[in-house]
Amino acid sequence: MPRYTLTLLGLDISFKTDADNKRIEAAQAFIENKYKELVAGAGDISKERVLTYLLLSLADDYLVAGDKLQRLEGKIGEILEKTSTEPDR
């Protein structure tokens, strides 16, 4: 398993993962961009508070995406059910 060492939000971190380098870089860029968005509108705020807001924002994005996926899977299931019960045309 590859080991990565990178600086993220001013913190040096090392970890092992099966993810490829492109995926790590994309995740790093995503987090840094979210962080910049939060800092831009926050004014003078502690890093801990900004990181907490970042965590909440990412958790919300994750939950919204999960709900959307669940709705889409439900719609796909309905479509498959309709097509499997309709007689051939």
C-alpha atoms as an extended CHARMM CRD file, in Angstrom:
* protein
*
        89  EXT
         1         1  MET       CA              0.0000000000        0.0000000000        0.0000000000  PROA      1               0.0000000000
         2         2  PRO       CA              1.4970000000        3.3590000000       -1.0400000000  PROA      2               0.0000000000
         3         3  ARG       CA              2.4390000000        5.9000000000        1.6070000000  PROA      3               0.0000000000
         4         4  TYR       CA              1.6530000000        9.5630000000        1.0400000000  PROA      4               0.0000000000
         5         5  THR       CA              3.0450000000       12.6170000000        2.7760000000  PROA      5               0.0000000000
         6         6  LEU       CA              1.4950000000       15.9430000000        1.9740000000  PROA      6               0.0000000000
         7         7  THR       CA              0.7270000000       19.3260000000        3.4010000000  PROA      7               0.0000000000
         8         8  LEU       CA             -2.9810000000       19.9330000000        3.7610000000  PROA      8               0.0000000000
         9         9  LEU       CA             -4.2630000000       23.2170000000        5.1810000000  PROA      9               0.0000000000
        10        10  GLY       CA             -0.8190000000       23.9310000000        6.5730000000  PROA      10              0.0000000000
        11        11  LEU       CA             -0.5390000000       20.5780000000        8.3450000000  PROA      11              0.0000000000
        12        12  ASP       CA              1.9530000000       17.8820000000        7.3360000000  PROA      12              0.0000000000
        13        13  ILE       CA              0.2690000000       14.4950000000        7.2620000000  PROA      13              0.0000000000
        14        14  SER       CA              1.3790000000       10.9940000000        6.3000000000  PROA      14              0.0000000000
        15        15  PHE       CA             -0.8960000000        8.0660000000        5.5790000000  PROA      15              0.0000000000
        16        16  LYS       CA             -1.2120000000        4.8370000000        3.6230000000  PROA      16              0.0000000000
        17        17  THR       CA             -3.9960000000        4.1390000000        1.1560000000  PROA      17              0.0000000000
        18        18  ASP       CA             -4.8050000000        2.1030000000       -1.9150000000  PROA      18              0.0000000000
        19        19  ALA       CA             -6.0190000000        5.2480000000       -3.6710000000  PROA      19              0.0000000000
        20        20  ASP       CA             -3.9360000000        6.3780000000       -6.6230000000  PROA      20              0.0000000000
        21        21  ASN       CA             -2.0670000000        9.6670000000       -6.7400000000  PROA      21              0.0000000000
        22        22  LYS       CA             -4.6900000000       11.4000000000       -8.9410000000  PROA      22              0.0000000000
        23        23  ARG       CA             -7.3960000000       10.6230000000       -6.3970000000  PROA      23              0.0000000000
        24        24  ILE       CA             -5.2830000000       11.9340000000       -3.5170000000  PROA      24              0.0000000000
        25        25  GLU       CA             -4.5070000000       15.1240000000       -5.4210000000  PROA      25              0.0000000000
        26        26  ALA       CA             -8.1880000000       15.6190000000       -6.3060000000  PROA      26              0.0000000000
        27        27  ALA       CA             -9.2210000000       15.1430000000       -2.6690000000  PROA      27              0.0000000000
        28        28  GLN       CA             -6.5330000000       17.5570000000       -1.5020000000  PROA      28              0.0000000000
        29        29  ALA       CA             -7.6090000000       20.2040000000       -4.0420000000  PROA      29              0.0000000000
        30        30  PHE       CA            -11.2720000000       19.7490000000       -3.1050000000  PROA      30              0.0000000000
        31        31  ILE       CA            -10.5940000000       20.2310000000        0.6050000000  PROA      31              0.0000000000
        32        32  GLU       CA             -8.3310000000       23.2280000000        0.0270000000  PROA      32              0.0000000000
        33        33  ASN       CA            -10.9460000000       24.8910000000       -2.2040000000  PROA      33              0.0000000000
        34        34  LYS       CA            -13.7010000000       24.3070000000        0.3680000000  PROA      34              0.0000000000
        35        35  TYR       CA            -11.4210000000       25.7220000000        3.0300000000  PROA      35              0.0000000000
        36        36  LYS       CA            -10.7290000000       28.8370000000        0.9350000000  PROA      36              0.0000000000
        37        37  GLU       CA            -14.4650000000       29.3650000000        0.4100000000  PROA      37              0.0000000000
        38        38  LEU       CA            -15.0800000000       29.2220000000        4.1520000000  PROA      38              0.0000000000
        39        39  VAL       CA            -12.1490000000       31.4600000000        5.0740000000  PROA      39              0.0000000000
        40        40  ALA       CA            -13.1050000000       34.0690000000        2.4610000000  PROA      40              0.0000000000
        41        41  GLY       CA            -16.4250000000       34.7600000000        4.1620000000  PROA      41              0.0000000000
        42        42  ALA       CA            -15.3490000000       34.1690000000        7.7400000000  PROA      42              0.0000000000
        43        43  GLY       CA            -13.1100000000       37.1220000000        8.5060000000  PROA      43              0.0000000000
        44        44  ASP       CA            -10.9160000000       36.7150000000       11.5880000000  PROA      44              0.0000000000
        45        45  ILE       CA            -11.6290000000       33.1910000000       12.8230000000  PROA      45              0.0000000000
        46        46  SER       CA             -9.5630000000       30.4820000000       14.4780000000  PROA      46              0.0000000000
        47        47  LYS       CA             -8.2480000000       27.5970000000       12.4150000000  PROA      47              0.0000000000
        48        48  GLU       CA            -10.0590000000       25.1340000000       14.6920000000  PROA      48              0.0000000000
        49        49  ARG       CA            -13.3980000000       26.8300000000       14.0420000000  PROA      49              0.0000000000
        50        50  VAL       CA            -12.7990000000       26.9440000000       10.2820000000  PROA      50              0.0000000000
        51        51  LEU       CA            -11.8400000000       23.2640000000       10.2940000000  PROA      51              0.0000000000
        52        52  THR       CA            -15.0220000000       22.4790000000       12.2140000000  PROA      52              0.0000000000
        53        53  TYR       CA            -17.0810000000       24.3900000000        9.6310000000  PROA      53              0.0000000000
        54        54  LEU       CA            -15.1940000000       22.5650000000        6.8900000000  PROA      54              0.0000000000
        55        55  LEU       CA            -16.0030000000       19.2340000000        8.4960000000  PROA      55              0.0000000000
        56        56  LEU       CA            -19.6870000000       20.1490000000        8.8050000000  PROA      56              0.0000000000
        57        57  SER       CA            -19.7960000000       21.3690000000        5.2070000000  PROA      57              0.0000000000
        58        58  LEU       CA            -18.2270000000       18.1640000000        3.8900000000  PROA      58              0.0000000000
        59        59  ALA       CA            -20.5220000000       16.0180000000        6.0400000000  PROA      59              0.0000000000
        60        60  ASP       CA            -23.5390000000       17.9080000000        4.6860000000  PROA      60              0.0000000000
        61        61  ASP       CA            -22.3170000000       17.4630000000        1.0940000000  PROA      61              0.0000000000
        62        62  TYR       CA            -21.8630000000       13.7460000000        1.7560000000  PROA      62              0.0000000000
        63        63  LEU       CA            -25.3520000000       13.3450000000        3.2480000000  PROA      63              0.0000000000
        64        64  VAL       CA            -27.0030000000       15.3110000000        0.4220000000  PROA      64              0.0000000000
        65        65  ALA       CA            -25.1740000000       13.2050000000       -2.1700000000  PROA      65              0.0000000000
        66        66  GLY       CA            -26.2510000000       10.0190000000       -0.3600000000  PROA      66              0.0000000000
        67        67  ASP       CA            -29.8920000000       11.1430000000       -0.3680000000  PROA      67              0.0000000000
        68        68  LYS       CA            -29.6770000000       12.0030000000       -4.0650000000  PROA      68              0.0000000000
        69        69  LEU       CA            -28.1430000000        8.6170000000       -4.8340000000  PROA      69              0.0000000000
        70        70  GLN       CA            -30.8800000000        6.8550000000       -2.8710000000  PROA      70              0.0000000000
        71        71  ARG       CA            -33.6080000000        8.7460000000       -4.7900000000  PROA      71              0.0000000000
        72        72  LEU       CA            -31.9490000000        7.9590000000       -8.1280000000  PROA      72              0.0000000000
        73        73  GLU       CA            -31.6210000000        4.2800000000       -7.2330000000  PROA      73              0.0000000000
        74        74  GLY       CA            -35.3150000000        4.2720000000       -6.3090000000  PROA      74              0.0000000000
        75        75  LYS       CA            -36.2740000000        5.8230000000       -9.6520000000  PROA      75              0.0000000000
        76        76  ILE       CA            -34.0920000000        3.3460000000      -11.5280000000  PROA      76              0.0000000000
        77        77  GLY       CA            -35.7160000000        0.5190000000       -9.5870000000  PROA      77              0.0000000000
        78        78  GLU       CA            -39.1790000000        1.8070000000      -10.5090000000  PROA      78              0.0000000000
        79        79  ILE       CA            -38.2060000000        2.0540000000      -14.1810000000  PROA      79              0.0000000000
        80        80  LEU       CA            -36.7620000000       -1.4580000000      -14.1550000000  PROA      80              0.0000000000
        81        81  GLU       CA            -39.8620000000       -2.7870000000      -12.4430000000  PROA      81              0.0000000000
        82        82  LYS       CA            -42.1440000000       -1.1570000000      -15.0310000000  PROA      82              0.0000000000
        83        83  THR       CA            -40.1120000000       -2.4320000000      -17.9600000000  PROA      83              0.0000000000
        84        84  SER       CA            -39.9530000000       -5.9610000000      -16.5940000000  PROA      84              0.0000000000
        85        85  THR       CA            -43.7270000000       -6.1770000000      -15.9890000000  PROA      85              0.0000000000
        86        86  GLU       CA            -44.8960000000       -4.5580000000      -19.2550000000  PROA      86              0.0000000000
        87        87  PRO       CA            -45.5160000000       -6.9030000000      -22.1630000000  PROA      87              0.0000000000
        88        88  ASP       CA            -43.0740000000       -6.7330000000      -25.0490000000  PROA      88              0.0000000000
        89        89  ARG       CA            -43.9390000000       -4.1250000000      -27.6270000000  PROA      89              0.0000000000
